[in-house]
Amino acid sequence: MLRFLNILFLMALIASAGYAYTIKYQTSYRSEQIAKTKLEIKAEQDAIAVLRAEWAFLTRPERLQQLSDKYLDLKPMAVAQIVPATAIPEKSARVEAVGAEPGALPSTPVVGAAVTTPKAPTATVAGASAKGATPARGAARKP
Amino acid sequence: MTTQDTRPLLAPRPNIFRALRTRMANSPVFSTSLAASGPRMKIAAMGFLLLYGVIAGRLAWLAINPHLSTTRRAAAEAVAAARPDILDRNGEILATDVKTMSVFAEPKKLIDKDEATELLTAALPDVDASELRQRLASPKKGFVWVKREVTPHQREEVFHLGLPGVGLIAENKRVYPNGPIGAHVLGFANVDNQGISGIEKFIDGQGFADLHTAGFNMSRDELQPIQLSLDIRATHALRDELAKGVEHFKAKAGAAAILDVTTGEIIAMASLPDYDPNKPTDALDPLHINRMNVGVYEMGSTFKALTIAMALDSGKVNLNSRLDARGALSFGRFKIHDFHAQNRALTVPEVFTYSSNIGTARMAMGQGVEKHKAFLHKMGQLTRMRTELPESAEPIVPRQWGELNTMTIAFGHGLAVAPLQAMMAVGALMNGGYLITPTFLKRGEEEAKRDAPQVVKTETSEAMRYLMRLNAEIGTARKVDVAGYFVGGKTGTAEKVIHGHYDKNRLFTTFMATLPCDKPKYLFLTIMDEPQGLPETGGYATAAYNSGYVTGQIIERVGPILGVAPRPAPATPFPLLAKAGFGFANQPAHGGGGH
């Protein structure tokens, strides 16, 4: 009886030791994985930092202006080009010109009959254009 | 269990030592009875206790402070620390860190120093061999840099040398992607990533540098980025227009800035000639100083705004008062002349629009020297203005401030201040009377107004806005009257002092403009050092033709970027003045000035 117990305890001991070893092995494996991932995250973060710096370098206003001067036909936005939404004329009514009697055509387009633009008295184009504004081309304006 | 073994397992066995001890205790030679040796045992026990105590304490100490090897520690101290990113007001990157590799050596661990020198200089050709040998030979040093910031290719080569005692370490390198744009505000950091000037130095002053010296190396994600008040796009546009102006008018130097008068934020600033913070050696050139903040200048007629505000604020003068501007104003052997002489009595708006020296001198004299001094002190013009930038300049105040000084300072001669300082004062005249110290960090209106004293009355501020607007419509500031923006402005031309005398041909021109005049948001300032007269300006080199022109260009270009919407002129831009009976104030084009 006692011997059986002894053997049982011995086996239990071996099993628990084996289990403890597996746990320990897994733990060190996992912590290794964590350390590795942390390093990878660090490397990624560094790479992101470099890419962000590069993006900022490539999109610096000075360079964009040079490129715009060279390749685009854009001109600096004039103050007169900014108008409130209310100042834009409303869309004229659609006129079916094809097939109509020559005399039946209205001489002047009908304004504002069908379509109404949403009225926003204070909303202007300025806000939107300012956000996306690329540096204006300045070479055209010489004193 | 066997029956033979009857003795219990733990029963005391016959002990020979006990017999010995008993015998020795009984012998007269060794008196080692327990009673007699008690104190000695105690001493011994105490000794051991102390010994083990020390060991345990040391273990605990080491557990709390893990001991770095000396090299690692030296490297951590020498390595360039991570710095917080600097962003503009829209979140664009102005300064950031990138990782680079640097080569170091530990002379103590080098086996053959000459061989190491040879191999290292072969891999890194731009390292001076004899100098490196000397550094490696110094026996005291545990850590020396071989080369900072090597290329990836050089890094590979050094790695493949496999020299013991030579290592590579990752460092942070500061980069400024926008180059010279905003350079004077940013300042720069040296190779050790310590802030040397500008905002970079300000960041170090906030306790960041102390942390690094104490050995706390913060990584990038622990550092909060610093957000500036600058708008990089507006700054670029401003710098570009200024550069064109400086080139066109052949000026020696120029500077421009935009101030948000409601918050004190500097939206854009440029000073030419400037430098690229990626090449820090350029920053040391004295020509490259920040003329907005470090240079002090006599601001000329823009100072008249302060004098008129003082007179209006005291209540002694109102917009309808007339001042004698006939002939020249004599004081002792000095004579004060008007540039646009009218030779008659001028109203206050006329004094402003004709930029009459005599009129403003008379207004200042009406207040007296002491009141004039006190007012300028209240407006922050007599003491050094402190912003986040460590570089600043003390205004040059006359040592003996007599009546003549008051007369000349009234129109901007005899007192030299930093242009940014003058902007602060004029900003206070525009925004309803609050003196807000300019800042380079982003902040809100409540925060700015919290400790901003009201220095002039709201009515005075409105009167000044009216005068500025009037000047843009019919006066000397017509160059900036951009349609739809309701701009106001003031010119200022000062003669430079050469060898103790004012030189008529060397001018320092300034121009202040504000928009929109009924509720100012932005204040523009452009200064130019010795601009030249050109055929198309009729040979004139006064402020309106150069600084004024450039300011107009800047407003036209920057306005849309800042999201200022053009609109028709307001019906009643100056309600307080209208209430006080100055009806003409609401129709500046038709009244007031009267040519």
Boltz contact constraints between the chains, C-beta under 6 A:
constraints:
  - contact:
      token1: [A, 46]
      token2: [B, 99]
      max_distance: 6.0
  - contact:
      token1: [A, 49]
      token2: [B, 98]
      max_distance: 6.0
  - contact:
      token1: [A, 50]
      token2: [B, 98]
      max_distance: 6.0
  - contact:
      token1: [A, 53]
      token2: [B, 96]
      max_distance: 6.0
  - contact:
      token1: [A, 53]
      token2: [B, 98]
      max_distance: 6.0
  - contact:
      token1: [A, 53]
      token2: [B, 175]
      max_distance: 6.0
  - contact:
      token1: [A, 53]
      token2: [B, 177]
      max_distance: 6.0
  - contact:
      token1: [A, 56]
      token2: [B, 93]
      max_distance: 6.0
  - contact:
      token1: [A, 56]
      token2: [B, 177]
      max_distance: 6.0
  - contact:
      token1: [A, 57]
      token2: [B, 177]
      max_distance: 6.0
  - contact:
      token1: [A, 60]
      token2: [B, 177]
      max_distance: 6.0
  - contact:
      token1: [A, 60]
      token2: [B, 178]
      max_distance: 6.0
  - contact:
      token1: [A, 61]
      token2: [B, 233]
      max_distance: 6.0
  - contact:
      token1: [A, 61]
      token2: [B, 236]
      max_distance: 6.0
  - contact:
      token1: [A, 77]
      token2: [B, 560]
      max_distance: 6.0
  - contact:
      token1: [A, 79]
      token2: [B, 482]
      max_distance: 6.0
  - contact:
      token1: [A, 79]
      token2: [B, 484]
      max_distance: 6.0
  - contact:
      token1: [A, 79]
      token2: [B, 556]
      max_distance: 6.0
  - contact:
      token1: [A, 79]
      token2: [B, 559]
      max_distance: 6.0
  - contact:
      token1: [A, 79]
      token2: [B, 566]
      max_distance: 6.0
  - contact:
      token1: [A, 82]
      token2: [B, 566]
      max_distance: 6.0
  - contact:
      token1: [A, 124]
      token2: [B, 565]
      max_distance: 6.0
  - contact:
      token1: [A, 126]
      token2: [B, 563]
      max_distance: 6.0
  - contact:
      token1: [A, 126]
      token2: [B, 565]
      max_distance: 6.0
  - contact:
      token1: [A, 127]
      token2: [B, 563]
      max_distance: 6.0
  - contact:
      token1: [A, 130]
      token2: [B, 560]
      max_distance: 6.0
  - contact:
      token1: [A, 130]
      token2: [B, 561]
      max_distance: 6.0
  - contact:
      token1: [A, 130]
      token2: [B, 563]
      max_distance: 6.0
  - contact:
      token1: [A, 133]
      token2: [B, 561]
      max_distance: 6.0
  - contact:
      token1: [A, 135]
      token2: [B, 236]
      max_distance: 6.0
  - contact:
      token1: [A, 136]
      token2: [B, 557]
      max_distance: 6.0
  - contact:
      token1: [A, 138]
      token2: [B, 240]
      max_distance: 6.0
  - contact:
      token1: [A, 143]
      token2: [B, 248]
      max_distance: 6.0
